Amino acid sequence: MKEKIVEIVNIVLGLRKLIVMVMLFGLGVIFRLHNLIDGGQLVDLLKNTALGFFAANGCEHFSTAIKDYVNSKGQKLEEEVVEAKDGQ
């Protein structure tokens, strides 16, 4: 049971940018249907959302490619997670 939960969480984390993109698209369509935004504003929303989505994916894949390249050369490069502490 625990393995299935971990798999579901990994799938959701892998699709988090796509989920946000779809939610913004849906929200834009709903706003347009209720005439809260006009067509030009909807197009601007979709352009900016798509640009952000593509940029985030590009940066993620670029950093993954660099890590894979460095790791293939015999050096180990891993992500370091730094947690912020209160009062700092």
KAMOCOR-V200066 format. One record per backbone hydrogen bond with DSSP energy under -1.0 kcal/mol. CO is the residue of the C=O (numbers start at 0). NH is the residue of the N-H. Records with the same first field share a line. If there is no record, write none. Layout:
CO->NH + NH
This chain:
0->4
1->5
2->6
3->7
4->8
5->9
6->10
7->11
8->12
9->13
10->14
14->18
15->19
16->20
17->21
18->22
19->23
20->24
21->25
22->26
23->27
24->28
25->29
26->30
27->31
28->32
29->33
30->35
31->34
37->41
38->42
39->43
40->44
41->45
42->46
43->47
44->48
45->49
46->50
47->51
48->52
49->53
50->54
51->55
52->56
53->57
54->58
55->59
56->60
57->61
58->62
59->63
60->64
61->65
62->66
63->67
64->68
65->69
66->70
67->71
69->74
70->73
84->87
